[in-house]
Amino acid sequence: MNAKNRKTLEDIFKKPTMSSIHWKDIEALLVSIGAEISEGEGSRIRIKLNNVRAVFHRPHPKKETDKGDISW
């Protein structure tokens, strides 16, 4: 994990929730910790990490995530 990935991870858990995290940075973070990402149909992507699979939609037309997408 490089410095940019660490910054993205910090931004994800920052309170209040940020709304300016680029989806490509989240994907890069996931890949850096061993996730496999494959393209689905449309804006869907499949992510596999530690034998757990999930399907997500890339945000569009903007490149940043919404607060609701990353808040707990």
DSSP file (Angstrom, degrees, kcal/mol; ACC not computed):
  #  RESIDUE AA STRUCTURE BP1 BP2  ACC     N-H-->O    O-->H-N    N-H-->O    O-->H-N    TCO  KAPPA ALPHA  PHI   PSI    X-CA   Y-CA   Z-CA
    1    1 A M              0   0    0      0, 0.0     2,-0.1     0, 0.0    28,-0.1   0.000 360.0 360.0 360.0 127.2    0.0    0.0    0.0
    2    2 A N     >  -     0   0    0      1,-0.1     4,-2.2    27,-0.0     5,-0.2  -0.334 360.0 -91.8 -94.1-179.8    1.5    3.3   -1.0
    3    3 A A  H  > S+     0   0    0      1,-0.2     4,-2.2     2,-0.2     5,-0.1   0.862 124.9  53.0 -61.9 -38.2    0.9    6.8    0.5
    4    4 A K  H  > S+     0   0    0      2,-0.2     4,-2.2     1,-0.2    -1,-0.2   0.901 108.9  49.8 -65.8 -39.9   -2.0    7.6   -1.9
    5    5 A N  H  > S+     0   0    0      2,-0.2     4,-2.3     1,-0.2    -2,-0.2   0.906 110.3  50.5 -64.0 -41.2   -3.8    4.4   -0.9
    6    6 A R  H  X S+     0   0    0     -4,-2.2     4,-2.5     2,-0.2    -2,-0.2   0.895 109.5  51.0 -63.1 -40.0   -3.3    5.2    2.8
    7    7 A K  H  X S+     0   0    0     -4,-2.2     4,-2.6     2,-0.2    -1,-0.2   0.911 109.5  50.3 -63.8 -41.9   -4.7    8.7    2.2
    8    8 A T  H  X S+     0   0    0     -4,-2.2     4,-2.1     2,-0.2    -2,-0.2   0.921 110.4  50.0 -61.7 -43.8   -7.7    7.2    0.5
    9    9 A L  H  X S+     0   0    0     -4,-2.3     4,-1.4     1,-0.2    -2,-0.2   0.916 111.4  48.3 -61.4 -44.0   -8.3    4.8    3.4
   10   10 A E  H  X S+     0   0    0     -4,-2.5     4,-0.7     1,-0.2    -1,-0.2   0.910 110.3  52.2 -61.3 -42.5   -8.0    7.7    5.9
   11   11 A D  H >< S+     0   0    0     -4,-2.6     7,-0.6     1,-0.2     3,-0.5   0.859 104.3  56.8 -63.3 -35.9  -10.5    9.7    3.8
   12   12 A I  H 3< S+     0   0    0     -4,-2.1    -1,-0.2     1,-0.2    -2,-0.2   0.888 114.7  37.3 -62.7 -38.9  -13.0    6.8    3.8
   13   13 A F  H 3< S+     0   0    0     -4,-1.4    -1,-0.2    -3,-0.2    -2,-0.2   0.431  90.1 119.8 -95.3   0.3  -13.1    6.7    7.6
   14   14 A K    <<  -     0   0    0     -4,-0.7     4,-0.3    -3,-0.5    -3,-0.0  -0.392  64.2-112.1 -67.1 140.5  -12.9   10.5    8.1
   15   15 A K  S    S+     0   0    0      2,-0.1     2,-0.2    -2,-0.1    -2,-0.1  -0.983 102.1  42.9-117.8 133.1  -15.8   12.1   10.0
   16   16 A P  S    S-     0   0    0      0, 0.0    -2,-0.0     0, 0.0     2,-0.0   0.571 111.3-107.7 -68.0 158.0  -17.7   14.0    8.7
   17   17 A T        -     0   0    0     -2,-0.2     2,-0.2     1,-0.1    -2,-0.1  -0.288  31.6-128.6 -60.4 132.7  -17.9   11.8    5.7
   18   18 A M        -     0   0    0     -7,-0.6     3,-0.2    -4,-0.3    52,-0.1  -0.518  15.1-164.2 -81.4 150.1  -16.1   13.2    2.6
   19   19 A S  S    S+     0   0    0     -2,-0.2    -1,-0.1     1,-0.1    48,-0.1   0.214  76.8  72.4-115.3  13.5  -17.9   13.5   -0.7
   20   20 A S        +     0   0    0     44,-0.1     2,-0.6     2,-0.1    -1,-0.1   0.084  58.2 127.4-118.5  24.7  -14.9   14.0   -2.9
   21   21 A I        -     0   0    0     44,-0.3    44,-2.6    -3,-0.2     2,-0.2  -0.723  57.8-130.1 -85.0 124.0  -13.3   10.6   -2.9
   22   22 A H  B >>  -A   64   0A   0     -2,-0.6     4,-1.4    42,-0.2     3,-0.7  -0.526   6.0-136.0 -75.2 136.7  -12.6    9.4   -6.5
   23   23 A W  H 3> S+     0   0    0     40,-2.5     4,-2.5     1,-0.3     5,-0.2   0.864 104.2  60.0 -60.4 -37.5  -13.9    5.9   -7.2
   24   24 A K  H 3> S+     0   0    0     39,-0.3     4,-2.1     1,-0.2    -1,-0.3   0.836 103.0  53.1 -62.1 -30.9  -10.7    5.1   -9.1
   25   25 A D  H <> S+     0   0    0     -3,-0.7     4,-2.0     2,-0.2    -1,-0.2   0.863 107.9  50.0 -70.9 -35.8   -8.7    5.8   -5.9
   26   26 A I  H  X S+     0   0    0     -4,-1.4     4,-2.4     2,-0.2    -2,-0.2   0.918 110.9  49.4 -66.7 -43.0  -11.0    3.3   -4.0
   27   27 A E  H  X S+     0   0    0     -4,-2.5     4,-2.4     1,-0.2    -2,-0.2   0.918 110.3  50.6 -61.0 -43.0  -10.4    0.7   -6.7
   28   28 A A  H  X S+     0   0    0     -4,-2.1     4,-2.1     1,-0.2    -1,-0.2   0.891 109.5  51.4 -62.9 -39.4   -6.6    1.3   -6.5
   29   29 A L  H  X S+     0   0    0     -4,-2.0     4,-1.0     2,-0.2    -1,-0.2   0.937 110.1  48.8 -60.9 -47.5   -6.8    0.9   -2.7
   30   30 A L  H ><>S+     0   0    0     -4,-2.4     5,-2.5     1,-0.2     3,-0.7   0.910 111.3  49.2 -61.0 -43.3   -8.7   -2.4   -3.0
   31   31 A V  H ><5S+     0   0    0     -4,-2.4     3,-1.7     1,-0.2    -1,-0.2   0.881 105.1  59.4 -63.1 -37.6   -6.2   -3.8   -5.5
   32   32 A S  H 3<5S+     0   0    0     -4,-2.1    -1,-0.2     1,-0.3    -2,-0.2   0.743 106.2  47.6 -66.0 -21.9   -3.3   -2.8   -3.3
   33   33 A I  T <<5S-     0   0    0     -4,-1.0    -1,-0.3    -3,-0.7    -2,-0.2   0.271 132.7 -87.3-102.8  11.1   -4.7   -5.0   -0.5
   34   34 A G  T < 5S+     0   0    0     -3,-1.7    16,-0.2     1,-0.3    -3,-0.2   0.550  73.9 149.8 104.9   8.6   -5.2   -8.0   -2.9
   35   35 A A      < -     0   0    0     -5,-2.5     2,-0.5    -6,-0.2    -1,-0.3  -0.437  37.9-140.4 -74.0 148.1   -8.6   -7.5   -4.4
   36   36 A E  E     -B   48   0B   0     12,-2.7    12,-2.5    -2,-0.1     2,-0.5  -0.943  18.2-163.3-106.2 129.3   -9.4   -8.8   -7.8
   37   37 A I  E     +B   47   0B   0     -2,-0.5     2,-0.3    10,-0.2    10,-0.2  -0.951   9.9 177.7-118.0 130.6  -11.6   -6.5   -9.9
   38   38 A S  E     -B   46   0B   0      8,-2.6     8,-3.3    -2,-0.5     2,-0.2  -0.966  31.0-107.8-131.2 150.6  -13.5   -7.5  -13.0
   39   39 A E  E     -B   45   0B   0     -2,-0.3     6,-0.2     6,-0.2     2,-0.1  -0.485  33.3-175.4 -76.5 140.7  -15.8   -5.6  -15.3
   40   40 A G        -     0   0    0      4,-2.6     2,-0.3    -2,-0.2    -1,-0.1  -0.289  43.9 -54.2-110.3-157.5  -19.5   -6.4  -15.3
   41   41 A E  S >  S-     0   0    0     -2,-0.1     3,-2.2     2,-0.1    -1,-0.1  -0.614 103.1 -21.7 -84.3 144.8  -22.3   -4.9  -17.5
   42   42 A G  T 3  S-     0   0    0     -2,-0.3    -2,-0.1     1,-0.3    15,-0.0  -0.372 134.0 -17.3  61.4-126.6  -22.7   -1.2  -17.6
   43   43 A S  T 3  S+     0   0    0     -2,-0.1    15,-3.0    -4,-0.1    -1,-0.3   0.320 106.9 119.3 -94.6   8.6  -21.2    0.5  -14.6
   44   44 A R  E <   - C   0  57B   0     -3,-2.2    -4,-2.6    13,-0.2     2,-0.3  -0.469  39.1-175.5 -76.8 144.1  -21.0   -2.7  -12.6
   45   45 A I  E     -BC  39  56B   0     11,-2.6    11,-2.5    -6,-0.2     2,-0.5  -0.990  17.8-138.7-133.8 147.6  -17.8   -4.1  -11.3
   46   46 A R  E     -BC  38  55B   0     -8,-3.3    -8,-2.6    -2,-0.3     2,-0.4  -0.902  18.2-166.8-105.8 131.7  -17.2   -7.4   -9.4
   47   47 A I  E     -BC  37  54B   0      7,-3.1     7,-2.3    -2,-0.5     2,-0.5  -0.970   5.5-170.6-121.6 132.2  -14.7   -7.3   -6.6
   48   48 A K  E     +BC  36  53B   0    -12,-2.5   -12,-2.7    -2,-0.4     2,-0.4  -0.987  13.5 163.9-122.6 124.2  -13.3  -10.4   -4.9
   49   49 A L  E >  S- C   0  52B   0      3,-2.5     3,-1.5    -2,-0.5   -14,-0.1  -0.973  71.8 -10.2-142.3 123.7  -11.3  -10.0   -1.7
   50   50 A N  T 3  S-     0   0    0     -2,-0.4     3,-0.1     1,-0.3    -1,-0.1   0.886 128.4 -56.4  54.9  42.6  -10.4  -12.9    0.7
   51   51 A N  T 3  S+     0   0    0      1,-0.2     2,-0.5     0, 0.0    -1,-0.3   0.636 112.8 121.7  63.7  17.2  -12.8  -15.2   -1.2
   52   52 A V  E <   -C   49   0B   0     -3,-1.5    -3,-2.5     2,-0.0     2,-0.4  -0.943  47.9-157.8-107.7 130.2  -15.7  -12.7   -0.6
   53   53 A R  E     +C   48   0B   0     -2,-0.5     2,-0.3    -5,-0.2    -5,-0.2  -0.857  15.6 169.7-110.8 143.6  -17.4  -11.4   -3.8
   54   54 A A  E     -C   47   0B   0     -7,-2.3    -7,-3.1    -2,-0.4     2,-0.5  -0.987  24.2-138.7-147.5 153.0  -19.4   -8.2   -4.1
   55   55 A V  E     +C   46   0B   0     -2,-0.3     2,-0.3    -9,-0.2    -9,-0.2  -0.961  24.7 178.3-116.0 131.8  -20.8   -6.2   -7.0
   56   56 A F  E     -C   45   0B   0    -11,-2.5   -11,-2.6    -2,-0.5     2,-0.5  -0.864  25.1-128.2-126.5 161.3  -20.7   -2.4   -7.0
   57   57 A H  E     -C   44   0B   0     -2,-0.3   -13,-0.2   -13,-0.2   -15,-0.1  -0.952  24.3-128.5-109.5 128.0  -21.7    0.3   -9.4
   58   58 A R        -     0   0    0    -15,-3.0     2,-0.1    -2,-0.5   -15,-0.1  -0.512  35.2-105.2 -68.1 140.9  -19.2    2.9  -10.4
   59   59 A P        -     0   0    0      0, 0.0    -1,-0.1     0, 0.0   -36,-0.1  -0.443  48.2-137.7 -67.4 141.5  -20.5    6.4   -9.9
   60   60 A H        +     0   0    0     -2,-0.1     3,-0.1     1,-0.1   -17,-0.0  -0.974  64.4   5.4-154.9 149.7  -21.5    8.1  -13.1
   61   61 A P  S    S+     0   0    0      0, 0.0     2,-0.1     0, 0.0    -1,-0.1  -0.993 125.9  52.7 -79.3 -13.6  -21.5   10.6  -14.7
   62   62 A K  S    S-     0   0    0      1,-0.1     0, 0.0     2,-0.1     0, 0.0  -0.409  74.4-139.7 -80.6 163.7  -19.4   12.1  -12.0
   63   63 A K  S    S+     0   0    0     -3,-0.1   -40,-2.5    -2,-0.1   -39,-0.3   0.531  74.3  86.4 -99.3  -9.1  -16.2   10.4  -10.8
   64   64 A E  B    S-A   22   0A   0    -42,-0.2   -42,-0.2   -41,-0.1     2,-0.1  -0.620  78.1-115.8 -93.8 152.9  -16.6   11.0   -7.0
   65   65 A T        -     0   0    0    -44,-2.6   -44,-0.3    -2,-0.2     2,-0.2  -0.458  28.2-114.2 -79.2 157.1  -18.5    8.8   -4.6
   66   66 A D    >>  -     0   0    0     -2,-0.1     3,-1.0     1,-0.1     4,-0.7  -0.596  25.5-115.3 -84.0 154.3  -21.6   10.1   -2.8
   67   67 A K  H >> S+     0   0    0      1,-0.3     4,-1.5    -2,-0.2     3,-1.1   0.896 116.3  57.0 -55.9 -40.7  -21.4   10.4    1.0
   68   68 A G  H 34 S+     0   0    0      1,-0.3    -1,-0.3     2,-0.2   -49,-0.0   0.736  97.3  63.1 -65.2 -23.0  -24.0    7.7    1.3
   69   69 A D  H <4 S+     0   0    0     -3,-1.0    -1,-0.3     1,-0.2    -2,-0.2   0.776 117.8  23.8 -72.7 -25.9  -21.9    5.3   -0.6
   70   70 A I  H << S+     0   0    0     -3,-1.1    -2,-0.2    -4,-0.7    -1,-0.2   0.475  97.0 102.6-121.1  -3.6  -19.1    5.3    2.0
   71   71 A S     <        0   0    0     -4,-1.5   -58,-0.1    -5,-0.2   -56,-0.0  -0.481 360.0 360.0 -83.5 156.2  -20.7    6.3    5.3
   72   72 A W              0   0    0     -2,-0.1    -1,-0.1   -59,-0.0    -4,-0.1   0.353 360.0 360.0-109.7 360.0  -21.5    3.8    8.0
